[in-house]
Amino acid sequence: MRENGWLHEKKRRPNGITKADREAQKAENLLQGDFTADKPCRKLLTDITEIQCTDGKLYVSPIMDFFNGKIIALNMADNMR
């Protein structure tokens, strides 16, 4: 890949959005690795993804239902608020 110029050489560095707080209490692991649900809306998952666009950053946050793996909500914004 490098010989053909297909490899992106720029090293990715975290931009420091999240800071470690040593005094914060760790959350209890409620799922214990069980990512299945017997009924809809019993277990939900969300995360924030930062996407670099030509006119700035886009933050995308889907909410997924573990029952069937479908996205039940999606939020997009130009900030993390």
Distance bins in CASP14 RR format, pairs under 12 A and 6 or more apart:
PFRMAT RR
TARGET T0000
AUTHOR 0000-0000-0000
RMODE 2
METHOD distances of the structure
MODEL  1
1 7 1 0 1 0 0 0 0 0 0 0 0
1 8 0 0 0 0 1 0 0 0 0 0 0
1 9 0 0 0 0 0 1 0 0 0 0 0
2 8 0 0 0 0 0 1 0 0 0 0 0
2 9 0 0 0 0 1 0 0 0 0 0 0
12 50 0 0 0 0 0 1 0 0 0 0 0
12 52 0 0 0 0 0 1 0 0 0 0 0
14 20 0 0 0 0 0 1 0 0 0 0 0
14 50 0 0 0 0 0 1 0 0 0 0 0
15 50 1 0 0 1 0 0 0 0 0 0 0
15 52 0 0 0 0 1 0 0 0 0 0 0
15 57 0 0 0 0 1 0 0 0 0 0 0
15 80 0 0 0 0 0 1 0 0 0 0 0
16 50 0 0 0 0 0 1 0 0 0 0 0
16 80 0 0 0 0 0 1 0 0 0 0 0
17 48 0 0 0 0 1 0 0 0 0 0 0
17 49 0 0 0 0 0 1 0 0 0 0 0
17 50 1 0 0 1 0 0 0 0 0 0 0
17 57 0 0 0 0 0 1 0 0 0 0 0
17 59 0 0 0 0 1 0 0 0 0 0 0
17 79 0 0 0 0 0 1 0 0 0 0 0
17 80 1 0 0 1 0 0 0 0 0 0 0
18 24 0 0 0 0 0 1 0 0 0 0 0
18 47 0 0 0 0 0 1 0 0 0 0 0
18 48 0 0 0 0 1 0 0 0 0 0 0
18 50 0 0 0 0 0 1 0 0 0 0 0
18 80 0 0 0 0 0 1 0 0 0 0 0
20 26 0 0 0 0 0 1 0 0 0 0 0
30 42 0 0 0 0 0 1 0 0 0 0 0
30 43 0 0 0 0 1 0 0 0 0 0 0
30 44 0 0 0 0 0 1 0 0 0 0 0
30 45 0 0 0 0 0 1 0 0 0 0 0
31 37 0 0 0 0 1 0 0 0 0 0 0
31 42 0 0 0 0 0 1 0 0 0 0 0
31 43 1 0 0 1 0 0 0 0 0 0 0
31 44 0 0 0 0 0 1 0 0 0 0 0
31 45 0 0 0 0 1 0 0 0 0 0 0
31 66 0 0 0 0 1 0 0 0 0 0 0
32 43 0 0 0 0 0 1 0 0 0 0 0
33 43 0 0 0 0 0 1 0 0 0 0 0
33 45 0 0 0 0 0 1 0 0 0 0 0
33 66 0 0 0 0 0 1 0 0 0 0 0
34 42 0 0 0 0 0 1 0 0 0 0 0
34 43 0 0 0 0 1 0 0 0 0 0 0
34 66 0 0 0 0 1 0 0 0 0 0 0
35 42 0 0 0 0 0 1 0 0 0 0 0
35 43 1 0 0 1 0 0 0 0 0 0 0
35 44 0 0 0 0 0 1 0 0 0 0 0
35 45 1 0 0 1 0 0 0 0 0 0 0
35 64 0 0 0 0 1 0 0 0 0 0 0
35 65 0 0 0 0 0 1 0 0 0 0 0
35 66 1 0 1 0 0 0 0 0 0 0 0
35 67 0 0 0 0 0 1 0 0 0 0 0
35 69 0 0 0 0 1 0 0 0 0 0 0
36 42 0 0 0 0 1 0 0 0 0 0 0
36 43 1 0 0 1 0 0 0 0 0 0 0
36 45 0 0 0 0 0 1 0 0 0 0 0
36 65 0 0 0 0 0 1 0 0 0 0 0
36 66 1 0 0 1 0 0 0 0 0 0 0
36 67 0 0 0 0 1 0 0 0 0 0 0
36 68 0 0 0 0 0 1 0 0 0 0 0
36 69 0 0 0 0 0 1 0 0 0 0 0
37 43 1 0 1 0 0 0 0 0 0 0 0
37 44 0 0 0 0 1 0 0 0 0 0 0
37 45 0 0 0 0 0 1 0 0 0 0 0
37 64 0 0 0 0 0 1 0 0 0 0 0
37 65 1 0 0 1 0 0 0 0 0 0 0
37 66 1 0 1 0 0 0 0 0 0 0 0
37 67 1 0 1 0 0 0 0 0 0 0 0
37 68 0 0 0 0 1 0 0 0 0 0 0
37 69 0 0 0 0 1 0 0 0 0 0 0
37 70 0 0 0 0 0 1 0 0 0 0 0
38 65 0 0 0 0 0 1 0 0 0 0 0
38 66 0 0 0 0 1 0 0 0 0 0 0
38 67 1 0 0 1 0 0 0 0 0 0 0
38 68 0 0 0 0 0 1 0 0 0 0 0
39 65 0 0 0 0 1 0 0 0 0 0 0
39 66 0 0 0 0 0 1 0 0 0 0 0
39 67 1 0 0 1 0 0 0 0 0 0 0
39 68 0 0 0 0 0 1 0 0 0 0 0
40 64 0 0 0 0 0 1 0 0 0 0 0
40 65 1 0 1 0 0 0 0 0 0 0 0
40 66 0 0 0 0 1 0 0 0 0 0 0
40 67 1 0 1 0 0 0 0 0 0 0 0
40 68 1 0 0 1 0 0 0 0 0 0 0
40 69 0 0 0 0 0 1 0 0 0 0 0
40 70 0 0 0 0 1 0 0 0 0 0 0
40 72 0 0 0 0 1 0 0 0 0 0 0
41 63 0 0 0 0 1 0 0 0 0 0 0
41 64 0 0 0 0 0 1 0 0 0 0 0
41 65 1 0 0 1 0 0 0 0 0 0 0
41 66 0 0 0 0 1 0 0 0 0 0 0
41 67 1 0 0 1 0 0 0 0 0 0 0
41 68 0 0 0 0 0 1 0 0 0 0 0
41 69 0 0 0 0 0 1 0 0 0 0 0
41 70 0 0 0 0 0 1 0 0 0 0 0
41 72 1 0 0 1 0 0 0 0 0 0 0
41 73 0 0 0 0 0 1 0 0 0 0 0
42 65 0 0 0 0 1 0 0 0 0 0 0
42 66 1 0 0 1 0 0 0 0 0 0 0
42 67 1 0 0 1 0 0 0 0 0 0 0
42 68 0 0 0 0 0 1 0 0 0 0 0
43 63 0 0 0 0 0 1 0 0 0 0 0
43 64 0 0 0 0 1 0 0 0 0 0 0
43 65 1 0 0 1 0 0 0 0 0 0 0
43 66 1 1 0 0 0 0 0 0 0 0 0
43 67 1 0 0 1 0 0 0 0 0 0 0
43 68 0 0 0 0 0 1 0 0 0 0 0
43 69 0 0 0 0 0 1 0 0 0 0 0
43 72 0 0 0 0 0 1 0 0 0 0 0
44 61 0 0 0 0 0 1 0 0 0 0 0
44 62 0 0 0 0 0 1 0 0 0 0 0
44 63 1 0 1 0 0 0 0 0 0 0 0
44 64 1 0 0 1 0 0 0 0 0 0 0
44 65 1 0 1 0 0 0 0 0 0 0 0
44 66 1 0 0 1 0 0 0 0 0 0 0
44 67 0 0 0 0 1 0 0 0 0 0 0
44 68 0 0 0 0 0 1 0 0 0 0 0
44 69 0 0 0 0 0 1 0 0 0 0 0
44 70 0 0 0 0 0 1 0 0 0 0 0
44 71 0 0 0 0 0 1 0 0 0 0 0
44 72 1 0 0 1 0 0 0 0 0 0 0
44 73 0 0 0 0 1 0 0 0 0 0 0
45 61 0 0 0 0 0 1 0 0 0 0 0
45 62 0 0 0 0 1 0 0 0 0 0 0
45 63 1 0 0 1 0 0 0 0 0 0 0
45 64 1 0 1 0 0 0 0 0 0 0 0
45 65 0 0 0 0 1 0 0 0 0 0 0
45 66 1 0 0 1 0 0 0 0 0 0 0
45 67 0 0 0 0 0 1 0 0 0 0 0
45 69 0 0 0 0 1 0 0 0 0 0 0
45 70 0 0 0 0 0 1 0 0 0 0 0
45 71 0 0 0 0 1 0 0 0 0 0 0
45 72 0 0 0 0 0 1 0 0 0 0 0
45 73 0 0 0 0 0 1 0 0 0 0 0
46 60 0 0 0 0 0 1 0 0 0 0 0
46 61 1 0 1 0 0 0 0 0 0 0 0
46 62 1 0 0 1 0 0 0 0 0 0 0
46 63 1 0 1 0 0 0 0 0 0 0 0
46 64 1 0 0 1 0 0 0 0 0 0 0
46 65 0 0 0 0 0 1 0 0 0 0 0
46 66 0 0 0 0 0 1 0 0 0 0 0
46 71 0 0 0 0 0 1 0 0 0 0 0
46 72 0 0 0 0 0 1 0 0 0 0 0
46 73 0 0 0 0 1 0 0 0 0 0 0
46 74 0 0 0 0 1 0 0 0 0 0 0
46 75 0 0 0 0 1 0 0 0 0 0 0
47 59 0 0 0 0 0 1 0 0 0 0 0
47 60 0 0 0 0 1 0 0 0 0 0 0
47 61 1 0 0 1 0 0 0 0 0 0 0
47 62 1 0 0 1 0 0 0 0 0 0 0
47 63 0 0 0 0 1 0 0 0 0 0 0
47 64 0 0 0 0 1 0 0 0 0 0 0
47 71 0 0 0 0 0 1 0 0 0 0 0
47 74 0 0 0 0 0 1 0 0 0 0 0
47 75 0 0 0 0 0 1 0 0 0 0 0
48 57 0 0 0 0 0 1 0 0 0 0 0
48 58 0 0 0 0 0 1 0 0 0 0 0
48 59 1 0 1 0 0 0 0 0 0 0 0
48 60 1 0 0 1 0 0 0 0 0 0 0
48 61 1 0 1 0 0 0 0 0 0 0 0
48 62 0 0 0 0 1 0 0 0 0 0 0
48 63 0 0 0 0 0 1 0 0 0 0 0
48 74 0 0 0 0 0 1 0 0 0 0 0
48 75 0 0 0 0 1 0 0 0 0 0 0
48 76 0 0 0 0 0 1 0 0 0 0 0
48 77 0 0 0 0 1 0 0 0 0 0 0
48 79 0 0 0 0 0 1 0 0 0 0 0
48 80 1 0 0 1 0 0 0 0 0 0 0
48 81 0 0 0 0 0 1 0 0 0 0 0
49 57 0 0 0 0 0 1 0 0 0 0 0
49 58 0 0 0 0 1 0 0 0 0 0 0
49 59 1 0 0 1 0 0 0 0 0 0 0
49 60 1 0 1 0 0 0 0 0 0 0 0
49 61 1 0 0 1 0 0 0 0 0 0 0
49 62 0 0 0 0 1 0 0 0 0 0 0
49 74 0 0 0 0 0 1 0 0 0 0 0
49 75 0 0 0 0 0 1 0 0 0 0 0
49 76 0 0 0 0 1 0 0 0 0 0 0
49 77 0 0 0 0 0 1 0 0 0 0 0
49 80 0 0 0 0 0 1 0 0 0 0 0
50 56 0 0 0 0 0 1 0 0 0 0 0
50 57 1 0 1 0 0 0 0 0 0 0 0
50 58 1 0 0 1 0 0 0 0 0 0 0
50 59 1 0 1 0 0 0 0 0 0 0 0
50 60 0 0 0 0 1 0 0 0 0 0 0
50 61 0 0 0 0 0 1 0 0 0 0 0
50 76 0 0 0 0 0 1 0 0 0 0 0
50 77 0 0 0 0 0 1 0 0 0 0 0
50 78 0 0 0 0 0 1 0 0 0 0 0
50 79 0 0 0 0 0 1 0 0 0 0 0
50 80 0 0 0 0 1 0 0 0 0 0 0
51 57 1 0 0 1 0 0 0 0 0 0 0
51 58 1 0 1 0 0 0 0 0 0 0 0
51 59 1 0 0 1 0 0 0 0 0 0 0
51 60 1 0 0 1 0 0 0 0 0 0 0
51 61 0 0 0 0 0 1 0 0 0 0 0
51 76 0 0 0 0 1 0 0 0 0 0 0
51 77 0 0 0 0 0 1 0 0 0 0 0
51 78 0 0 0 0 0 1 0 0 0 0 0
52 58 0 0 0 0 1 0 0 0 0 0 0
52 59 0 0 0 0 0 1 0 0 0 0 0
52 60 0 0 0 0 0 1 0 0 0 0 0
52 78 0 0 0 0 0 1 0 0 0 0 0
53 59 0 0 0 0 0 1 0 0 0 0 0
53 60 0 0 0 0 0 1 0 0 0 0 0
53 76 0 0 0 0 0 1 0 0 0 0 0
53 78 0 0 0 0 1 0 0 0 0 0 0
55 78 0 0 0 0 1 0 0 0 0 0 0
56 77 0 0 0 0 0 1 0 0 0 0 0
56 78 1 0 0 1 0 0 0 0 0 0 0
56 79 0 0 0 0 0 1 0 0 0 0 0
57 76 0 0 0 0 0 1 0 0 0 0 0
57 77 0 0 0 0 1 0 0 0 0 0 0
57 78 1 0 0 1 0 0 0 0 0 0 0
57 79 0 0 0 0 1 0 0 0 0 0 0
57 80 0 0 0 0 1 0 0 0 0 0 0
58 75 0 0 0 0 0 1 0 0 0 0 0
58 76 1 0 0 1 0 0 0 0 0 0 0
58 77 1 0 0 1 0 0 0 0 0 0 0
58 78 1 0 0 1 0 0 0 0 0 0 0
58 79 0 0 0 0 1 0 0 0 0 0 0
58 80 0 0 0 0 0 1 0 0 0 0 0
59 74 0 0 0 0 0 1 0 0 0 0 0
59 75 0 0 0 0 1 0 0 0 0 0 0
59 76 1 0 0 1 0 0 0 0 0 0 0
59 77 1 0 1 0 0 0 0 0 0 0 0
59 78 1 0 0 1 0 0 0 0 0 0 0
59 79 1 0 0 1 0 0 0 0 0 0 0
59 80 1 0 1 0 0 0 0 0 0 0 0
59 81 0 0 0 0 1 0 0 0 0 0 0
60 71 0 0 0 0 0 1 0 0 0 0 0
60 73 0 0 0 0 0 1 0 0 0 0 0
60 74 1 0 0 1 0 0 0 0 0 0 0
60 75 1 0 0 1 0 0 0 0 0 0 0
60 76 1 0 1 0 0 0 0 0 0 0 0
60 77 0 0 0 0 1 0 0 0 0 0 0
60 78 0 0 0 0 0 1 0 0 0 0 0
60 80 0 0 0 0 0 1 0 0 0 0 0
61 71 0 0 0 0 0 1 0 0 0 0 0
61 73 0 0 0 0 1 0 0 0 0 0 0
61 74 1 0 0 1 0 0 0 0 0 0 0
61 75 1 0 1 0 0 0 0 0 0 0 0
61 76 1 0 0 1 0 0 0 0 0 0 0
61 77 0 0 0 0 1 0 0 0 0 0 0
61 79 0 0 0 0 0 1 0 0 0 0 0
61 80 0 0 0 0 1 0 0 0 0 0 0
61 81 0 0 0 0 0 1 0 0 0 0 0
62 69 0 0 0 0 0 1 0 0 0 0 0
62 70 0 0 0 0 1 0 0 0 0 0 0
62 71 1 0 1 0 0 0 0 0 0 0 0
62 72 0 0 0 0 1 0 0 0 0 0 0
62 73 1 0 0 1 0 0 0 0 0 0 0
62 74 1 0 1 0 0 0 0 0 0 0 0
62 75 1 0 0 1 0 0 0 0 0 0 0
62 76 0 0 0 0 1 0 0 0 0 0 0
63 69 0 0 0 0 0 1 0 0 0 0 0
63 70 0 0 0 0 1 0 0 0 0 0 0
63 71 1 0 0 1 0 0 0 0 0 0 0
63 72 1 0 1 0 0 0 0 0 0 0 0
63 73 1 0 1 0 0 0 0 0 0 0 0
63 74 1 0 0 1 0 0 0 0 0 0 0
63 75 0 0 0 0 1 0 0 0 0 0 0
64 70 1 0 0 1 0 0 0 0 0 0 0
64 71 1 0 1 0 0 0 0 0 0 0 0
64 72 1 0 0 1 0 0 0 0 0 0 0
64 73 0 0 0 0 1 0 0 0 0 0 0
64 74 0 0 0 0 1 0 0 0 0 0 0
65 71 0 0 0 0 1 0 0 0 0 0 0
65 72 1 0 1 0 0 0 0 0 0 0 0
65 73 0 0 0 0 1 0 0 0 0 0 0
66 72 0 0 0 0 0 1 0 0 0 0 0
75 81 0 0 0 0 0 1 0 0 0 0 0
END
